[in-house]
Amino acid sequence: MFKEYEPINKKMFQIIDNDGKIINKKYMPELSDELILKAYKDMLFARTADQMIVSYQRQGRIYTYPPNYGQEAISGAVVQIMRDQDWLVPAFREMGAYLAKGASLKEIFLYFMGYEDGVNFKNAENFLPYAVPIASQLIHAAGIGYEIKYRKKDQVVFTFVGDGGTSEGDFHEALNFAGVWKAPVVFIVQNNQYGISTPFRVQTASDGIAIKSYAYGIKGIQVDGNDFFAMYKAVKESFEHAKAGEGPVLIEAVTYRKGAHTTSDDPTKYRTKEEEESWDAKDPLKRLKAYLTSKKLYSEKEEEKLIEEFKKEIDRQFVEAENYGEVALEDVFKYTYADMPTDLREQMIEHEKFLQWKNARN
Ligand SMILES: Cc1ncc(C[n+]2csc(CCOP(=O)(O)OP(=O)(O)O)c2C)c(N)n1
């Protein structure tokens, strides 16, 4: 696969077309119907939760949120391959991967409500907190990969970044370092065409992102990120390659951010309706659903029922998060250092005094 789809050949790796028909039999992964159905349901759950979170935000019940809408097949494929012992080093727009790694929706909600506890991930192993400083996570992923290699552990690191993140120096440093040390890291660039309002055509003068893999002496491939099967196959081969000690892989997953950058963004200011509609045809859930229904493995009726069930569960966890209660003041100050330094302690005391004054006024 890597050979045939060398980035220099400028051929994007695809397996199904927009109607869910297999157009590349040679690389169709051998997956059970159960796994494909599960993957679709994972993606549907992520999409339903995503839509509900945006609605909660509009109701003033959560501060902010970066929608995943349109990008679900990327995480949807990764989570079928990532094992418990593997590492997930996230950006902030791959909810499906968080859920599979063991984060609860309630924790995800808490994070976007401003609670630090939201990234404690009580039931998840080997999962770093979201990285809002763009691309900083790639350095951590390379470092973890180096440790895995050094200690000969049976682990692989999966890390995510956006197309905008590839313009950061951290992207270069991480790929360079991981390449030299053959660290077992799968770098997944979600090329969703925008870094906030910056379109991809002005993000880089290079012909896509996958081609940058040559500069680091590592494998790279450009994949249709809205094609579940292509993503599955590419991630699986990358995982095997990294696990075998052959070094990192750079996957460019070509997709489209159908939603806003975050709930405080308005994409109508920088892109056209026509452009958005042209990507509707390539929607990842629509394509996988077309495949499943053509095989009589799934129906619209089932979908309605599932969405109803999902909505109840999502709302139940949201209400739990809403009732989480107040955070102790000292929590805000105490987690950065093992021993709170004097100046921080002074700030905490000052803030306590402010709160007393404020409460007395009320
Ligand atoms: C180092 C840094 N610079 C700027 C920002 C502000 N910022 C937040 S998201 C974003 C764009 C990220 O775009 P991309 O990497 O394509 O990811 P996407 O949001 O599309 O998933 C920017 C510039 C930041 N968080 N960190």
The ligand as an SDF file (V2000), in Angstrom:
LIG
                    3D

 26 27  0  0  0  0  0  0  0  0999 V2000
    0.3620   27.6920   19.5280 C   0  0  0  0  0  0  0  0  0  0  0  0
   -1.0240   28.1760   19.2550 C   0  0  0  0  0  0  0  0  0  0  0  0
   -1.2210   29.1710   18.3730 N   0  0  0  0  0  0  0  0  0  0  0  0
   -2.4780   29.6060   18.1210 C   0  0  0  0  0  0  0  0  0  0  0  0
   -3.5460   29.0530   18.7540 C   0  0  0  0  0  0  0  0  0  0  0  0
   -4.9690   29.5220   18.4350 C   0  0  0  0  0  0  0  0  0  0  0  0
   -5.6310   28.4790   17.6540 N   0  0  0  0  0  0  0  0  0  0  0  0
   -6.4890   27.6260   18.2060 C   0  0  0  0  0  0  0  0  0  0  0  0
   -7.0800   26.5190   17.1180 S   0  0  0  0  0  0  0  0  0  0  0  0
   -6.1740   27.1780   15.8590 C   0  0  0  0  0  0  0  0  0  0  0  0
   -6.2450   26.6090   14.4630 C   0  0  0  0  0  0  0  0  0  0  0  0
   -5.8810   25.1870   14.4230 C   0  0  0  0  0  0  0  0  0  0  0  0
   -6.0870   24.7070   13.1290 O   0  0  0  0  0  0  0  0  0  0  0  0
   -5.7450   23.2220   12.7330 P   0  0  0  0  0  0  0  0  0  0  0  0
   -4.4070   22.8540   13.2720 O   0  0  0  0  0  0  0  0  0  0  0  0
   -5.9520   23.0830   11.2770 O   0  0  0  0  0  0  0  0  0  0  0  0
   -6.7940   22.3460   13.5560 O   0  0  0  0  0  0  0  0  0  0  0  0
   -8.3830   22.3750   13.5200 P   0  0  0  0  0  0  0  0  0  0  0  0
   -8.7950   23.4250   14.5160 O   0  0  0  0  0  0  0  0  0  0  0  0
   -8.8030   22.6880   12.1330 O   0  0  0  0  0  0  0  0  0  0  0  0
   -8.7990   21.0250   13.9580 O   0  0  0  0  0  0  0  0  0  0  0  0
   -5.4310   28.2570   16.3020 C   0  0  0  0  0  0  0  0  0  0  0  0
   -4.5520   29.0690   15.4510 C   0  0  0  0  0  0  0  0  0  0  0  0
   -3.3000   28.0270   19.6920 C   0  0  0  0  0  0  0  0  0  0  0  0
   -4.2930   27.4150   20.3370 N   0  0  0  0  0  0  0  0  0  0  0  0
   -2.0410   27.5910   19.9160 N   0  0  0  0  0  0  0  0  0  0  0  0
  1  2  1  0
  2  3  1  0
  2 26  2  0
  3  4  2  0
  4  5  1  0
  5  6  1  0
  5 24  2  0
  6  7  1  0
  7  8  2  0
  7 22  1  0
  8  9  1  0
  9 10  1  0
 10 11  1  0
 10 22  2  0
 11 12  1  0
 12 13  1  0
 13 14  1  0
 14 15  2  0
 14 16  1  0
 14 17  1  0
 17 18  1  0
 18 19  2  0
 18 20  1  0
 18 21  1  0
 22 23  1  0
 24 25  1  0
 24 26  1  0
M  CHG  1   7   1
M  END
$$$$
